[in-house]
Amino acid sequence: MNIEHLKLFVRLATTHNISLAGRELGISPAVASSHISKLEEELGVRLVHRTTRKVSLSEEGEAFFPHAEEVLSSIEAARAAVGAGKGSPGGTLRVAAPASFGRMHLMPAMKGFLSRYPDLTIDVRFSDTIVDLVEGGFDIAIRNAELKDSTLIARKLAPDKRIVCASPDYLAKFGEPNSPLDLQNHHCVSIVGLETWVFDTPDGHLSIKSRGSFRTNNGDAVRDACADGLGIAMNATWSVYKHLHRGELVHILQDTPLVSDTAIWAVYPTSQLLAPKVRVFIDYFTAYYGSPPYWDQKQAF
């Protein structure tokens, strides 16, 4: 049984689009259609129903799909077993990442990563929406949001520390709050859905509802509005560390830090055994970010 035909069938079963499945594997729609026909001939059953608009699995195709996935996972495991010591995985690694974090902390490291692993090709897609790894055909995704999908395996790359900041101009005009309760008398810049800030105080956790004249759904816009003096904001240190270093933002309320258990995660589907290309990606970027990550080290501020 041709392994490439199996790969195509698995991608077709997920995308329900023969052109897209073929394109992901670098073959034309005509060749992809021919490969599926050959697989059906070999098995002696119809695996898919085809129309001019879409492709759907037949009953036999639905039954065959999990077995095809298992065969491909076993082959990947076998390759990993014999290639684990070579340190030079190949193929295409498809990565999904948040736009801001990706541009700031993936791209500067990409040259070094590809220099170490020259046989790899990297396909990175930036999006602030949570993508479906299986449907999108991604090997791995970087996430800094709450992990709700139990079908994914998560590996922690770095902590995602949040702090409260303000610009020097804002503090000169309105003064610096001495406690979280003082925020009720200040203008705050918030991201939609994260208007409530929870602080760790000597008396326990304290929740403050941030109030102000500007909020947005974009973290970069929150940081930039804060640096422009529109108000006090909660920011991730990986986003603002350069602004802190340049003195464009000031870390305030340091004695009552925010309560946060967020992190930068690398996630991949449980249906896939840890392929060498995924393993080296996780290992490389965990080491690259450091512990603590470079954006939380003292010299960064």
N, C-alpha and C positions, 0 to 999 in steps of 0.2 A: 504494500500500500504506500503510495507516494505521500511523504510527509508534507510537502508543499501544498498538496491538494487538501490535506487535513487542516492545515493552517488556514487556508482560504475558506473552507467550510465553516470553521469556528468563527472567523471574522464575519462571514456572511450571516451566520445564525444570530450574531449579536447586532449587526448593523441593519439587516434586512435590505441591503443595497449592494448589488453585485459590483457596481462600478466603484463604490467607495471601498469595499473589501479588497478589490483588485488593486486600487490605487495605493492602499496602505502597504501592500506587498510588492508594489512596483511592477504590476502587470496591467495590460489593457483590459477593458471590459470583455472584448471578444475572447481573449486568452483565458480570462477568469471563467467565463461561461463554459468554455471548452473543458477546463479543469474539473468543474463541477460535474459536467456530463460524463467525463471519464471515471470519476469517483462513483457516480451512480451506476455506470456500466459494470464496474468492478464488483460492487456490492449486489447488483441485481435488483435494486429497488430505487424508487423515486424519493430523493431526499428533500427536494424543494418544489414548491409550486411557483411558477413564474408568470407574471403578467407584465404589461408594458409599463406599469407604474411601480410595482413593488414585488418583493420576493418573500415568501413565507415558508416555514418548514412544514413538511408533510408529517404525518404521524410517525413514519419511520425515521424521518429526520430528527424529530424531537427525541426519539428513543436513542438515536445514534449520537446526538450532541454531547452528552456527559462523558460517553466513552471516548470520543475524539479528544475532548479536553484532557481526560486522564492520560491518554497516550502521549499527548504533547508535553504534559507536565513531567511524565516519566522520562521522556527524552531529554528535557531540559535538566532534570536532576542528574541523569547519566553524564551529560556534558559537563555539568558543574563538578561532578565527582572527579572526572579525569582532568579538568582544567583548573581546579581550585588553586594549584600551586604555580600556574604559569603567569598569573598576574596581568594577562593581556586579553581581556574579553573583547569580542567583536560584535558586529551587528549594529542595529539602530536602537537607541534608548529614547523612548518617548516620555517626556516629562511635562507635567502640568504644574504651574506655580502661580501664586498671587502676583499681580502685576508689579506692585511697589516693591515688595520684598525681592522678587525675582530680578528686577533691574538693579537694585542696590546691592544684593548679596549673593546672587547666582552668577550674573554676568561677569563680575570682576574675577571670579574664580575659574571661569570656563576655559580660558587659555591654558592654565596650568593643568586642569583636569584632562583636556584633550591631548596635551603634550605627554602626559603620563600614560594615557590609554589611546594611542594613535589609531587603533583598529576600530574604535567606536565612532559612530555617527550620532549626534545629539539632535533631537527634534523637540524644542521647547515651545510650549504654548502658554502664554500669559493670560490669565483671566481671574477676576475677583469673584466669580461665581464658583460654587462647588461642582466640579465636573464628575461625571460618572466614569470611573476608570475603565471598567469593562467595556461599556458601550463606546467610549471614546478611543479605545485601543491603547491606553496609556500603560506603561510599565510601572510608573511611580508618580506620586503627586506630592508637592510640598504644601502643607496646610498649617495655618496658625489660628484656625477656628476650632470650636468644640468638635470632638470626634464622636459622631452619633451612629456611624455605620459599623455594625458589629461584624460585617463580612470583610473588613479590612484589617490588615496587620499594620501597626504603627511603630515606627522607630523614632525616638527623640533625637533631633539634631542639635537643639540648643534651647535654653529657656527663652521665654518671650516676656521680659519684664516690662511692666507698665509704671509710669511715673506721672506726676502732675507738674506741669510747666507753665511758665508765663514769660513774656518778653520783658526786657529791662524797661522799655518805654511804658508798658502797661503798669508795671510795679511802681515806677516813678510817679505815675498819674493817680493810681488808685490805692497804692500801698500793698504790702504783702500780707496775705492771710496768716494768722498765727495758729489756727486750728482748722480742721475740716468744717466745723460749724460756721466759720467766717465766710466760707464759700457762698453762703446764702445771701451775702451782701456784695457779691462780685458778679461780673459778667463771665459766663463760662461758654466755651466752644465745645460742642459734643458731637459724637458720631451717632447716627440714628440707630436706636436699639441699645445703646450703651450710655444712656443719660444718667443712670444711677451708679454712683461711685462708692465703693465699699472700702473703708479705711480700717487699719489695725491700730486701735488706740489702747492706752493703758486700761481702759474700762471695757474693752472688748471691741467687737466689730461695730462700726458706725456707718450707716448708709446715708448718703447725701444725694438728693435729686438735683443734678446740675441745671442751672437756668441761665439763659442768655438769649441774644438776638440772632444767633447764627448756629445752625447745625447742618450736617451734611452726611452723606453715606460713604465718603471717601476719606481714608486716613491721611493721605498726603494733603488734602484740603484742610483738614483739622490742624495739622502741623503748621501749614503755611499761614492760616488765619491766626493761629496763636502767635507765630513769629511776627506777624503784622500788627499785633497789639489789639486784636478783636476781643481777647479774653483769655481766661485760664483754661487749659485743656489737659486731658489725659492722653498720653502718647506712649507708644512702644519705644524703648530705648534704641532698638535697631533703626528706627525711623528718624530719631532726633539727635543721635549722638554727635553728629557733625555740627549741628546748630548749637548744641551745648558747648562743644569745644571752641567754637568761634565766638561764643558769648551772645549769640542771637536769641537764645532761650536760657532760662534759669530753672533749675530743679528746685521746687518749693515743697513745703510740708514733708520734709525728709524724716522728721521724727514720728510721723504717722503714715507709714507706707500704705500703698494700696494693697488690698487683698487680691491676689491673682495667682492662678494655677495654670496659666497658659504656657504654651511651648510651641516651638517650631517642629513640626512632625514630617517625617517621610512615611508615606503610606502606600501600600500595594495590596492587591487582592489576595485573599487567603487561598483562592483556587490556583495560585501560581506559587511554586516553590521559589525560593530566593535565587534568582538567576545571578550568575557572576557579574553581569553588567549592572544589576541593581545593587548587589553587595558592594562593589567598588565605589559606586556613587555615594552610598550611605557612609561608608568608611572615610572617603575623601572629604566630604563636606562636614562630617562631624569633627574631623581633625582640623579642617580649615577654619571653622568657626571658633574652635577652642573651648576651654572650660576654665573660667567663664568665657563666653564669646567675646571676640575682640571689641564689640560695640559696648560691652559692659565693663571693660577694663579701665583702670583709672586714667591711663594716658588718653583714652578716647574722650574724656571730659576736660 
